[in-house]
């Protein structure tokens, strides 16, 4: 799941070399922390949070297939 979020984020931002995803979690729950350059946070969040919502939807679909619960946090 970490790789999927990283690939999506790198495709959206202007500085893909700065994208970093950290996965923290246990057996059934994971927290994915997405860090991008300060200028690119708006591109990840999108208008009214639509892009971030879409990324979370994709993440939840993958997590449901693996019978896990995941949370995506966008860190400044």
Protein Blocks (a to p, Z undefined) as FASTA:
>chain_A
ZZmmmmmmmmmmmblmlpccdddddfkbccddddddfklmmmmnogghlmmmmmmmmmmm
mmmmnopaddddddZZ
